[in-house]
Amino acid sequence: MPDRSFSALARRAVAFAVLLLVCVAARAQDLASFEKRITVKVLPNGLTLILCERHDAPVFSYVTFVDAGDVNDPWGESGLAHMFEHLAFKGTTQIGTKDYAAEKIALEKVEEANNAYEAEKLNPRGSDPAKLKELYAKFQAAQAEAHKYVIPNQFTEVAERNGATGLNAETGLDDTMFFWSMPSNRLELWAWLESSRLYDVVPREFYKERDVVLEERRMRVDSNPIQRMLEQFLATAYVAHPYGRSNIGWPSEVSQITATEAMAFHKKYYVGSDIVVAVVGDVYPDKDLPMLEKYFDRVPGGPKPEEMTTVEPKQFAEKTVAIREQTQPFYIEGYHRPNYRSPDDAVYDAISDILSNGRVSRLYRDLVEDQQIAADAEGFSPYPGDKYPSLFALYAVPLPGHTPEEMRDAIHKEIDKLKTTDVTDAELKMFKTRARADLLRGLASNQDLAIALAEYQTRYGDWRELFRQLDQIDAVTKADIRRVANETFVASNRTSAWIETAPPPTPPPGKTAQPAAQNGGAQ
């Protein structure tokens, strides 16, 4: 039998050597080298363009980064930001329609029919079933009439026919991103497509997409015990801040969102001052920037929308959520922490790395390898977002025969070590080395670099903070880790949630439960 301690030591030595080589290579991609290749232009409408030259191949990747996400959904309209992400693929007044003038009239009738139906459905004196049926039939007929003018998926087909790959979008709590990659000889076509859907969006097939979002929710949340638990976990951890709302939207609210509300959201948040567009690849600022300005200057201007100002009050008592279902047990807990602008942001990164980064991390080594009570164990931060104060979360998945309570006790044991004993020199050095290596890996692909540049430009007003963050990481000390652990990981600041595996239901009197099928038996 091999010496496990020697094997682990050898693996760590090899991993550390690889990381050192990566960091040596990173010097060739330092701040000074990127400054020579990056051009930033703020247009008169407030929209920021970032171009980074990489002429390795005749392709480019981009991201349109909108500083608005689920937290910006008005109260009572959760899921609205996500709905608009869907609309952005439905085309414009020139793409996706056979006759926009006629379609516009048809869409107005759809909205009128929906409003009439919703008003009757929500009648506080009670709805008339016959009238409700009649109004719903009119609503469906109006949608069918509007659909006659639709050319389905034309926006996506035009992009993909011209070489677009990885065409997608993401709505997060803090922001919304649209992105794909494309041959560089299609740069102007891309600029026309992307700028058009920013300023010329049409609420085409809105209510069809609303049904799609509701189905997404049923699949991702309602049919998934862990996701249901996480939704309740966040709703319990937050009493005021929108981070506590369902990120895909509460069903009753999503089902009532209207196209009118979606367009009002777009008018408020999809303005130039709220958008950064980063393009990385085979681009030439001297030649391409004037063309890009021509297209993206069409996006409406105006002041940057006001920030969401709700502040989560300090938590004074531990909160818990317990779910009992016939499913895999699970345990998670979270502690409130500051946002990404905190001077201690890098300290939280260090704690997360030491507890959770890889098989030599403290949680994995203790719960998975040594005690063998968990299939997985990890800490991560920030969660669920980073623009506003969030949570430092830790979770563990019990192996058969073990309980969420065991996971909780084992996690608290590791947390107490951080509070009472300094981390080792090797752990702290490994964190800093890995952070540099992670930065380099994040710059490797055009797409990842475009996202990083746009995000840092949005969050800090200067993409260079992407590199300056390493100074904060280098400054983290053992004393910082102990201090932050003692300030954060206290019971009164904790929200815990777990799934307990419930026993099978008891059969009614006179009936016996059917035995479970054996492996290899009839299904």
N, C-alpha and C positions, 0 to 999 in steps of 0.2 A: 504494500500500500504506500503511495507517495506521501511525502511529508507535506501536509496541507499548509502549514505555516510558511515553509520554504517556497511553495508554489505561489502562494498569495504575495509573498515578498517579491518574488521574481516578476510577477505580473505587474505589480506597482512600479517596479524599477523600469520595466519596458515602457509602460504607459507614460511615466514621467519623462523618459528620454524622448519619446515621440512628441510630447507636448513642448519640450525645449526646442526641438528642431522646428516645430511649427512657429514658435515665437521668434526664432531667428529669421524665418522667412517673412514674418509679419513686418519686419523693419523695412522691407521693400514696399510695403503698402501703408506707410505711415501718413500722418496728416499732411505733411509737406508735399508728398507725391500726389495726393488726391486734390490738394488745392490747385495744382497745375492743370488738372483735368476737369474740374467742376466749374460750371458757370451758373450763377443764380440771377434771375431777372424777376422783379416784381412789376406786374403790368399795371396800367392805370386803374383797372377795376379791382385791384388788390390781390388777384390770383398770382401765386408764385410758381415760376417754372425753374426746375433744376435740371441741368444737362450734365451728364458725366460721360466723358469719352472713353470708350474701350473698343478698339478697332481689331480685336482678335478674330471676329467673324462678322459677316454682313447682316447682323441682326440687332434688334434692340428689345428691351423690356421696359415696361413703364408701370407706374402706379398713380392713380388719382386718389389722393388722400383727403377725405372730407372730415373736418373736425366736428362731426356730429354723429351720435350713435344712439343706442337705446336709452341712455340716461336723458337724452333730450326729448324723448316722447312726452307730450303733454300728459298730465294726470288724466286718467280715464281713457287714454288712447295708446296703451302699451302695445308694442309691435309695429308702430307707425314707421320708424326708421327702416325696419326690416322690409316692410311693404314697399317702401320706395326703392330699395335695392332691386326688388323684382321688376318694378316699373321701368328701371333704367335699361332693361334688355328688350323692352317692347317696341322700341323705335321712336321715331320723331314725326313731325308733320311731313317729312319727305321720305322716310324709311318705314316700311311696315304697313303702308296704306295704299289702297287702290284709288281713293278719292277723298282727301282729307277734308275738304269743304263739307261734303256730305257726311263724312264720319263724325265731324265735330258736332253737327246737329243731332246725330244719332246718339252720341255719348252724352249730350245734355239731357236727352230723353231718358237714357238709362239712369242718370243721377236723379231725375225727377221721380221716376218709378221706384227707385230704391228708397228715396226719402219718404214717399207715401206709404210704402210697405212697412218701413221701420217705425214710422209714426203710429200706425195701427197696431203693430206688434207690441210696442212699448206703451200703449194707451193705459194710463194709470187707472182708468175705470174698467179695464178689461177689454180685450180685443174681440171683435165679432168674427167667429171662425169662417163664415161664408165670405165676408168682406176681405179677410186676410188671404183666403185662397184666391180670390179674384185679383187682388193687388199683386200677389206673388206671380200669378200667371202673366200679368202685364209686365212685371219686372223681367221675367224670363224672355218674353217676346221682345222687349226693348234690347236686351243683350243679344239676342239672335239677330236682330236687325243691324246692330252696330258691328257684329262679327262679319257681316257680308263684305265690309270694306277692309278687313284685316288681311295682310299677307303674313302668315305665321312665321316667326323666327327669322324674318328677313335681316334684322340687324346682325344677329349671330352668323347667319349664312354669308353675308357680305364680308365680314371680318375673316371667317375661316376660309372662304374661297380665295382670299388674298394672303393666306399663309399664317393667320393668327393661331397660336397654340396657347394652351393653358388659360383660356378665356374664362374669367370667373370674377366673383365679388364676395366680400365678407362684410357683414354688419356686426360690429362689436359693440360693447357697452359704451366705449368712448369715441369711436370713429367708424367710418365706413370706407372701404377700399374697393377700387375697381382695377383690374390688371390683366395683362396678357403679354405675350412676346410675338414679334413679327419681323419679317425681312425688312432691312433698312430702306430698301427702295419703295416701301409702302408707307413711309413716315407721314407723308402729307395726307394720304387716305385715312390713316389712323387719326391724325389731328382733326380732320373733318368729322369723322365718326364720334370721337370722344367728346369734342367740344359741343357737337350737336346734341348729344344726349344729356349734357349738363344744362344747356340753356333752352332746349326745344323739346322737352319731354312731354309725352302725351299719356294720359291715364287710360291707356288702351288695355282692354280685357282685365280691368282692375278687380272686378268681383270674382272672376275666375281665379286670379292670383291670390285673392284673399282666401278662397277655399284651399288653395295649394298650401298656404302658410298654416292654416288650421290643420291640414293633414300632416304637415311637418311636425307640428306640435304633438299630435297624437302619436306619431311614430317615435319622435326623439324624447318626449317627456312622459306622456300619459302611459305609454306601453313599456317604460323603462323604470324599474323600481329605484335604481341608483339616481337617475336624473330627477325623479319625483322627490327623492330625499334631499338632493342638493338644492332643488328649488325651495323646499320648505326650510332647509338650513339657512339659506341666504335671507329668506323672508323673516326668519327669526332673529338673525344676527343684526339686521337693519330695521329700525323702526321708523326712520324718516327719509333716509337717502334713497334715490332710485336704484342703487345697486341691489336693493332688496326685492325689486320687482322681477317678474319672469322676463328673461332677456328675449324670449321669442314672443312674449305677450300672454296675458291672461285670456282664456278662451272667450269670455263674455265681452271683453274689450275689442279683441281682434275681430270678432264677428260683427261689430258695429262700426268699424272704421269705414269712412267713406272716401271716395276719390277726391272730393272737395277738400277734406282734411289732409290728404296726402299731398295735394298740390300746394296747400298753404304751408306745409312742412318744407316742401322743396323751395318755395319762394323765400322762406326765412333763412334756411341753412345752406342752400346751394348757391351761395354768392362767392364772388372772387376772393374776398378776404378770409373765407373759411376753407379754401381749397389750395392744396399744394400738388402739383403734377411733377413727378420726377421721371426722367427718361435716361436710361443707362444702356450704352452699347455703341454701335457704329453711327454716331451722330457728330456733326461738325457745327459748333455754336455759331461761327461767323456766317455760315450758309443757312443753317436750319432755324436759328432763333427768330429771324424776321418772319418766316413763314408760320412758325408756331404762335408768335404774337398775334398775327392776323386772325387765326382761328380762335384762340382762347380768350382774346379780348372781347369776344361776343358774349361771354358769360356775364350775367348781371353783376354790377358793382354794389356799393353800399357798405355801411359799417359792419364790422364783424358782430354777429349775434352775441347778445349778453351771455355770460357764463351761467351755468346752472349753479345756484347759490345755496341750496339746501345743505346744511351741515349736520351730519349724524351726531346726536348727543352722546356724551360719554356713557359707556356701559358700566353699571354699578353692581350687577349681579349676574352670576352664571346662568346661561340659558341652555335648555336641552330639547332635542327632538328625537322621539323614539318611534320607529315604524316597525310593525310586525307583519311580515309577509312570508309566504312560502318561496323564499328565494335566498340567494347567496348573502350571508351577513356582511356588513360593511361598517367601518367606523371613520368619522372625520371630525375634526375640531378646528376652530379658527379663532384668531386673536386680532383685534383691531390694531392697525398700524398706519403710519402716515403715508402720504402719496409719494410719487416719484421725485418730487422736489425736496424731500426731507434730506438734511445732511447725513442721516443714517441710512439712506437708501442702499448704499453699497454694503453696509453692515448686515442688513437683511439678506442681501445676496450671498454674503459669506456664510451666514447661518444656514440658509437653504442649501448651499453647496456642500457644506460639511455634514449636514444631516442626510442629504439625499442624492448626491451626485455619484451614481454608479454603485457597483457591487462592494466597494470598500467604504461606502458612506456609513455613518453610524446607525441609521435606522435599518438599512438593509442588512448590515452585518449582524445586528443584534436580533431583530425580529425574524428575519428570513433564514439566515445561515446558522447562527448560534442557537437560538431558542427553537427555531423551526416551528413557529406558531402562526406565521403569516405567509401568504403567497406573494405579497408586495407591501411595501411601506415607503412612504415618501412625504416630504414637506415641500411646499411651493408657495411662492409669493411674488408679486401681489395677486390676490384673487378677490373678486372676479374681474376687477379692472385696475388701472394704475393712475389714471388722471386725477382721481379723488381718493381720499383715505380709504383703504381697503382692508383685507385680511391676510394674515399669515396662516396658511392652512396646513394641516398634517393629516394623513389618512393611512389606514392599514386594512388589508383584506385578510380576514382570518382563514386559516386552513381548517378543514373538517375537524370537528371536535374542539375547536377553540372559539372564544366568544369576543364580541366587541369590548367587553369589560377588560379582557386581557390585553387587547390592543391599546386601550386607553392607558392602562397602568404602565405598559412597556414604553409608550410614547412619553408619558410624564417622567419616567425614569431618565430618559435621554435628555429631556428638557432640563431637568434638575441638574444634570451634569454640566450643561452649558452655563447654568446660573452660579454654580459653586466652584467649578474648576476650569482653568484656562484651557483652550484648545491647544493642540501641540504645534510646534514650529512647522512640522511637515504638513499638517492639515492646512494651516494658513497659507503656506507657500504654494501648496497644490491648488488652492482656490484661486490665488492670483495668477498662477500660470494658466489654469484652465480658462479664466476670464479672458485673457489675452488670446488664447487659442480660439475661443468661441467667437470673439470679435472677428478674427481672421476668416473663420469658416463662414460667418455671416456676410462677408464681403465677396465671397467666391463667385456667386452667381449674380448675373445682372439683375434678376428679379428681386433677390433678397437685398441687394444693395440699394435698389430703387426704393423699396419699402423703408429701409433704415434711414435713408437720406430724407425722405418725405416726413417720416414720423419725427425725427429729431428737429427738422426745420419747423414743424408745426408746434412741437412741445416747448422748444427752447428758443425758437426764432433764429437758430443757427445750426446747420447740419454738423458743424465741427464738434459739437458736444458729443457726438458719437465716439470720437477719439478721446476727448478730454475726460470722459467717464473713467478711463483707466487711472487717472491721477487719484480719483476718489477711492478706487479699488486698492491701489497701492498704499493708501493712507490708513486702511483698516488695521486695527490692532487687536490683540487678545483682550485688552481691557474694554474696548468698544463692544466686543461680542458679549462679554459678561454683563456689561451695563445694559445693553439693549435687551438681552434675554430677561434680565430681572425686571425691566420696565414693562415689557410686553407680555410675557408668559405668566400671567397671574389669573387666578380662578375667576375673579370678578370681570375680567376682560374676555372671558372664554364663552364660545357657543359650541356645543357638541351635538352631533347627530349620528344616529346609528340605525342599522337594520338588524333586527333580530329575526332569525328563521322561525316562523310560526309552525306549529304542528298541523298536519292535514286536518280538514274539518271533520267533525264527528258525524258519521252517517245517521240519518233519521232512524227512529226505533223500527225494528223489523227488517232493516237492511244492513248488509255488511259491506265494508269498503272493498273495492276491487284491488287485488294485489298488483303492485307495480310490475310492468313487463321486465323480464330478465334479459340480460344481454344475450343477443343471439335468438331470442324468442320472437313470437309474433308481435308486430307493432300495430 
